[in-house]
């Protein structure tokens, strides 16, 4: 291991309310994608660690001594503690995934909100009466439904939102009474371990959250397929997600996957506002978001002026150290990813695309890039680039734009800028996406909304209310009073 001083001292994996080394004794370094400095040294877990964590979660579930009022109190306490420790968490996020510090602070605030929304939803979930007396066989009976926790939750989270996407899995699970075993992304485990400490400090009983750090092959697969797991919540790449679903066909495996989000800019629209929105939506956190604006479909009458404005806005973005308060765009998660993104850009230009701006790479930093004159079969257009790159395509009308937007394996978020109500309604009806944003970029998520997609973008809806529905089973109850 490196002799460099780590920015964070990690005490181990968090299992059954305790900090432990891995069963194998192995560890791995977490390094900053920006400058390769050591962020932390964390245990490298394996199937034995997964089994220990699941056993702890199962014991917690079987004790059934965690009433709703206590769960709500812990969620409230977690929200307060996270607000107090916001700068520590933002610093960890900025270091381990190179998210600019001002963007990292925004993620922390969103995670506070997600705890608050989860606690509010826990307070308002209620039984529903069923009028069984409407039929003769139900005469004299009362009936209602209740929701019961499914059991142990396996949560597998990605690197790009190492705090808020973890909270979106853990907080609803606490709210409904499901113990969780979390495998954070191997590139960004530090924030998840800080969160485990925070929930410990908030009073979460042992076994209700367990964090096993390590790789997907050793930890993720063992976790998702283990017989003690009742529910799998996964956010990440489509290939891995659908592979887990195939490997665990009898479990509830809920997937939130990728996209190559389109932004339609109609003939009658505020195209200047659309360009400004695209300059944010395509490049926030270096485009490493499943709803990052990628394919921009602009009416021909506006495309030249739109391109000029977007170029100006993109070239004004500040690129550099994620800890610099002025930086808008920093490194992608690894140099290998930067090489891939740069290769896709070069491949597109070689095939006839026009490089409007950007197109260079230095280490793990890819310059914010705008391409025009792309064709549908170019990787930058038909696949998810997951980097600071947007493409511009001229379209003939709203129908052409909708058809091209739908020409994708993905269907998560779509944005439409238009001043024509009939065009807006047509887009809402015909766009094959989980969310459609009118006069906004697709790079939007309000943390209480139903969030998720169709096609290769997944099979679930997240957000506290919707996740809690997924993490529970509906139980029907009838009562005939004694004679």
Number of C-alpha atoms within 10 A of each C-alpha: 7 9 6 10 12 16 17 16 12 17 15 20 26 25 26 22 20 14 17 16 19 21 15 12 10 13 17 16 18 24 22 24 26 24 15 14 17 20 23 23 23 26 23 24 26 23 18 15 26 29 16 16 26 28 18 22 27 21 17 23 20 9 8 10 11 15 11 16 12 14 22 23 16 24 28 19 20 25 24 16 16 21 16 11 13 19 15 14 24 24 21 27 31 24 32 28 28 30 34 29 25 18 19 28 20 14 22 24 16 19 26 23 19 26 30 22 22 28 26 17 20 23 13 9 15 11 13 12 14 14 13 16 13 9 8 8 9 15 12 11 13 16 16 15 15 15 18 15 22 20 23 26 31 29 26 26 29 21 22 25 23 27 30 24 25 23 23 23 28 26 28 29 29 26 29 27 27 30 29 31 30 29 28 29 23 21 22 28 31 28 23 28 25 17 21 22 18 18 22 19 14 19 16 23 18 18 23 29 29 28 27 33 33 26 17 17 11 17 25 28 19 17 29 28 20 16 12 17 23 20 24 25 25 27 23 20 20 18 11 17 24 19 12 20 19 13 14 19 10 12 17 17 23 24 28 26 29 29 33 30 30 31 34 31 32 28 21 14 18 14 24 16 18 28 26 17 20 27 25 21 27 32 28 24 26 29 25 22 25 25 26 33 33 33 27 30 26 27 24 17 15 18 22 12 14 22 20 12 18 23 20 15 16 22 16 11 18 15 20 18 22 29 18 15 11 15 18 23 26 31 31 27 25 19 19 12 18 24 17 13 23 22 13 19 25 15 15 23 18 10 13 13 19 16 18 17 18 18 21 14 16 11 15 21 29 26 28 28 23 25 26 21 17 22 16 14 10 17 16 25 25 18 17 23 25 25 30 32 29 27 24 23 22 20 23 14 17 22 14 14 26 23 14 18 24 17 13 20 15 26 28 27 31 32 29 28 25 23 15 13 10 10 18 19 11 14 24 19 11 12 20 23 23 21 22 22 18 20 21 20 32 29 26 18 15 11 19 18 14 18 21 23 25 21 16 21 26 26 16 20 21 25 22 31 20 17 23 26 19 21 27 19 14 14 11 14 12 14 11 11 8 4 3
